[in-house]
Amino acid sequence: MKKNKTTNAAIFIPHLGCPHTCSFCDQNKTTKAQNSVTANDVREVLENYAVSLKQRNLTAQIGFFGGTFTALEWDYREELLRTANEYLKKESKIFTGIRCSTRPDYIDEKVLSQLKNYGVNAVELGVQSMDEEVLSLNNRRHTSEDVRKSAMLIKQFGFELGVQMMTGLLGDTPEKSLYTADELIALKPDTVRIYPAVILKGTMLGDLFERGEYETFTLEETVELCAEIYKRFTEKNIKIIRLGLNISSKDEEKKRNIIGGNYGLQLGELCIGRYYFKKMLTFMQNSNVRKFVIYTDRKNISKINGHKSENKIKFEKLGYTYKIKEKQGTDLEIEPCENNVF
């Protein structure tokens, strides 16, 4: 029997519980909703999700995002968890668990026991960097050792571990971002989100940017760097669930407050396309033919061709051509065409 596809039923807790203001964060501009989310709000959201998910034949994890969930006041957090847990039981064929995002310095055994009791099965850590200087310059107020300790504890409790990293922060370099990726890989997370820095007006980074004292990586630097980060996580079978910040076309207010950085749906496509281009090019350059057959799953075809067929065009300029044939479940297989004939 074919498995239902899965997604997130997202409930945003706008900055509640967050004890600090990091360099990239403006609490008044990253979300429109500033009021506390109530148990009734959670019920309404999940009722709507249940109807929609059934219609689309999807399952979902209930996700508490947007704030530092484990830093919320204990009773309030328990109220939200209890309500979400009601829907795990009420709609058990639709909702598969609960995930939340938090800071590495707000994890302990007591908190994790509470999460476990209410059906949470995944915890994501907003790490951003494993370089101590970058953490300090960007007001993160936690250390890389905090990350290691909390990750270990999360795994000991049997949760799925997610990590989030950010490239191009104040003081960051491509080498430091690659170091962060390698350090996170060593923690053996189940999932990762990779976010190139986006500069918001009114933030510390925004103020420095407007004074000409800070600039994040260029688009080309970001694509090249994130393609390599993507490669490293992929080779270790760590699922990349987000690459780049996607902003809804409806969220014009948020767009107006962005004054620099790299974001948007096409960013992830560019980075993943670059990963496939480099992988294919290495194979082609080690072959003595110019024509190739690429075998891949249908879902990967656009990734292999690249954003707006960028890869296909690049290869043609280099004198290489390829034909794609669908092969279910295959990521990428390349077969040289003997005598350069398809």
C-alpha positions in Angstrom: 0.0 0.0 0.0 1.3 3.4 -1.0 2.3 5.6 2.0 0.7 9.0 2.4 3.1 12.0 1.9 3.9 13.9 5.0 4.2 17.6 5.8 4.1 19.9 8.8 1.0 21.4 10.5 2.7 24.6 11.5 1.7 26.6 14.6 3.8 29.8 14.9 4.6 31.0 18.4 6.0 34.5 17.5 9.2 34.9 19.6 7.5 33.9 22.8 10.1 32.6 25.3 13.0 33.9 23.3 15.4 35.4 25.9 17.7 37.3 23.6 17.7 39.4 20.4 20.2 37.9 18.0 21.9 40.0 15.4 19.7 38.8 12.6 16.4 38.9 14.4 13.8 41.7 14.7 10.9 40.5 16.9 8.6 43.1 15.4 9.2 42.3 11.8 9.6 38.5 11.4 5.9 37.9 12.0 2.7 39.9 12.0 1.2 38.0 14.9 2.4 39.4 18.2 -0.3 38.0 20.5 0.1 34.9 22.5 -1.2 31.7 20.8 -3.9 30.2 22.9 -5.1 26.6 23.2 -8.2 27.6 21.2 -6.0 28.9 18.5 -4.2 25.6 18.4 -7.5 23.8 18.1 -8.7 26.0 15.3 -5.5 25.6 13.3 -5.4 21.8 13.8 -9.1 21.4 12.9 -8.4 23.3 9.6 -5.3 21.2 8.9 -7.2 18.0 9.6 -9.8 18.8 6.9 -7.2 19.9 4.4 -4.8 17.0 5.0 -7.6 14.4 4.6 -8.6 16.0 1.3 -5.0 15.9 0.0 -4.2 12.4 1.4 -1.4 13.8 3.5 -0.1 13.2 7.1 1.7 15.7 9.2 3.7 16.4 12.3 2.3 19.2 14.4 5.0 21.8 14.5 5.5 24.6 17.1 7.8 27.1 15.3 8.8 30.7 15.5 9.8 31.0 19.1 12.0 29.3 21.7 9.5 26.6 22.6 11.3 25.1 25.6 11.8 28.6 27.1 8.1 29.2 27.3 6.6 29.4 30.8 6.0 25.8 32.0 2.2 25.8 32.4 1.6 27.7 29.2 3.8 25.3 27.2 2.0 22.3 28.8 -1.4 23.8 27.8 -0.3 24.0 24.2 1.2 20.5 24.3 -1.9 19.1 25.9 -4.1 20.6 23.2 -1.8 19.3 20.4 -1.8 15.9 22.0 -5.6 15.8 21.9 -5.3 15.8 18.1 -2.7 13.1 18.1 -5.3 10.9 19.6 -8.4 12.3 17.9 -6.8 12.3 14.4 -4.2 9.6 14.8 -4.3 8.7 11.1 -3.5 12.3 10.1 -1.2 13.6 12.8 2.0 11.5 13.3 3.6 13.4 16.2 4.8 16.9 17.4 8.0 18.7 16.6 9.3 22.0 18.1 12.2 24.3 17.6 14.3 25.8 20.4 17.7 27.1 21.5 20.5 24.7 22.5 20.8 26.4 26.0 17.1 25.7 26.9 17.2 21.9 26.9 17.4 19.7 30.0 16.0 16.4 31.3 12.9 17.9 32.9 11.9 19.8 29.8 12.5 16.7 27.5 10.4 14.5 29.8 7.5 17.0 29.5 7.8 17.0 25.7 8.0 13.2 25.7 4.9 12.9 27.8 2.8 14.8 25.3 3.9 13.0 22.1 6.7 15.3 20.9 8.9 13.1 18.7 11.3 15.7 17.1 13.3 18.6 18.5 15.1 21.1 16.3 18.0 23.2 17.6 18.6 26.6 16.2 22.4 26.3 16.2 23.3 28.9 13.4 27.1 28.4 13.9 29.6 26.2 15.7 32.3 28.9 15.6 32.7 30.6 18.9 33.6 34.0 17.5 30.6 34.0 15.1 28.2 33.0 18.0 29.6 35.8 20.2 29.5 38.5 17.5 25.9 37.7 16.6 24.6 37.8 20.3 23.7 34.1 20.3 24.5 33.8 24.1 25.2 30.1 23.8 28.4 28.1 23.0 29.1 25.2 20.6 29.5 23.0 23.7 25.8 23.8 24.6 24.9 22.5 21.2 26.8 19.2 21.7 25.3 18.6 25.1 21.7 19.4 24.2 22.0 17.3 21.0 23.3 14.3 22.9 20.5 14.6 25.5 17.8 14.9 22.8 19.1 11.7 21.1 19.3 9.9 24.5 15.6 10.7 25.1 14.8 9.1 21.7 13.7 12.2 19.8 14.4 12.9 16.2 17.2 15.5 16.2 17.0 18.5 13.8 19.6 21.2 13.5 19.5 24.6 11.8 22.5 26.5 10.6 22.9 30.0 9.1 25.6 31.1 6.6 27.0 34.6 6.1 26.5 36.0 9.6 28.7 38.7 11.1 32.3 37.3 11.2 31.4 34.3 9.2 33.6 32.9 6.3 32.9 30.0 3.9 35.5 28.0 5.9 33.7 28.7 9.2 30.4 27.7 7.6 31.9 24.4 6.3 33.3 23.8 9.8 29.8 24.3 11.2 28.4 21.8 8.8 31.1 19.2 9.7 30.5 19.7 13.4 26.8 19.3 13.0 27.3 16.2 10.9 29.3 14.8 13.7 26.3 15.1 16.0 24.4 12.7 13.6 21.2 14.7 13.3 18.2 13.3 11.4 17.4 16.6 9.6 19.0 19.9 8.9 17.8 23.3 7.7 20.3 25.6 6.0 19.5 29.3 6.0 21.8 31.9 4.3 21.5 35.1 6.3 18.8 37.5 5.4 19.3 41.1 6.6 16.3 42.8 8.1 15.9 46.5 8.6 16.0 47.4 12.3 18.2 44.5 13.3 21.8 44.7 14.5 22.9 43.3 11.1 20.6 45.7 9.4 22.1 48.7 11.2 25.7 47.5 10.4 24.7 46.9 6.8 23.3 50.4 6.3 26.4 51.9 7.8 28.6 49.8 5.4 30.1 47.9 8.3 28.7 44.4 7.3 27.9 42.5 4.2 26.9 38.9 3.8 28.1 36.5 1.1 27.2 37.3 -2.5 24.6 35.2 -4.3 27.4 33.3 -6.2 29.4 32.7 -3.0 26.2 31.5 -1.3 25.3 29.1 -4.1 28.8 27.6 -4.2 29.0 27.3 -0.4 25.6 25.9 0.1 26.1 23.4 -2.8 29.1 22.0 -0.8 27.2 22.0 2.5 24.3 20.2 0.7 26.8 17.6 -0.6 28.3 17.0 2.8 25.0 16.4 4.5 23.6 14.3 1.6 26.7 12.0 1.6 26.0 11.3 5.3 22.3 10.6 4.6 21.1 13.5 6.7 17.8 14.8 5.3 17.9 18.4 4.3 14.4 19.7 4.9 15.0 23.4 4.0 17.6 25.2 2.0 17.0 29.0 2.0 14.3 31.2 3.4 11.1 31.1 1.4 8.8 34.1 1.8 5.2 33.9 0.8 4.1 36.2 -2.0 1.4 37.3 0.4 3.9 38.6 3.0 4.7 41.9 1.5 5.4 43.5 4.9 8.2 41.0 5.5 9.6 41.6 2.0 9.7 45.4 2.5 11.9 44.9 5.6 14.5 42.9 3.8 17.5 45.1 2.9 20.1 42.4 2.0 21.0 38.8 1.9 19.9 35.9 -0.2 16.5 34.2 -0.1 13.6 32.9 -2.1 12.5 29.6 -3.7 15.0 29.9 -6.5 17.9 30.0 -4.0 17.5 26.4 -3.0 17.0 25.4 -6.6 20.3 27.2 -7.5 22.2 25.5 -4.7 20.9 22.0 -5.4 21.4 22.5 -9.1 25.0 23.5 -8.5 25.5 20.3 -6.4 24.3 18.1 -9.3 26.3 20.1 -11.9 29.6 19.5 -10.0 28.8 15.9 -9.4 28.0 15.3 -13.1 30.9 17.3 -14.3 33.4 15.3 -12.3 32.1 12.1 -13.9 32.1 13.6 -17.4 35.6 15.0 -17.2 36.9 11.5 -16.3 35.3 10.0 -19.4 36.5 10.0 -23.0 33.0 10.6 -24.5 30.8 13.6 -24.8 27.3 12.1 -24.7 25.7 10.6 -21.6 22.5 9.0 -20.4 21.3 10.2 -16.9 19.1 7.9 -14.9 17.1 9.5 -12.2 13.8 9.5 -10.4 11.2 11.8 -11.9 11.3 14.2 -8.9 15.0 14.9 -9.6 14.8 15.9 -13.2 14.4 19.6 -12.6 17.3 19.5 -10.1 19.6 17.8 -12.5 18.8 20.3 -15.3 19.2 23.2 -12.9 17.2 26.3 -12.3 15.8 27.4 -15.7 17.8 24.6 -17.3 21.1 26.3 -16.2 23.0 23.0 -16.0 21.9 21.8 -19.4 23.0 25.1 -21.0 26.4 25.0 -19.1 27.1 21.5 -20.3 26.3 22.3 -23.9 28.8 25.2 -23.8 31.4 22.8 -22.4 30.6 20.4 -25.3 28.7 17.8 -23.3 25.1 16.6 -23.9 22.9 14.2 -22.0 19.6 12.5 -22.2 17.6 11.8 -19.0 15.7 8.6 -18.5 13.4 8.0 -15.6 14.4 5.3 -13.1 12.3 5.2 -10.0 14.1 5.6 -6.7 17.4 6.6 -8.3 19.2 9.8 -7.4 21.8 10.0 -10.2 23.4 7.4 -12.4 25.5 8.4 -15.4 26.2 6.1 -18.3 28.6 7.2 -21.1 27.3 6.6 -24.6 29.8 4.5 -26.6 30.8 6.1 -29.9 29.1 9.3 -28.6 25.7 8.0 -29.9 22.5 8.0 -27.8 
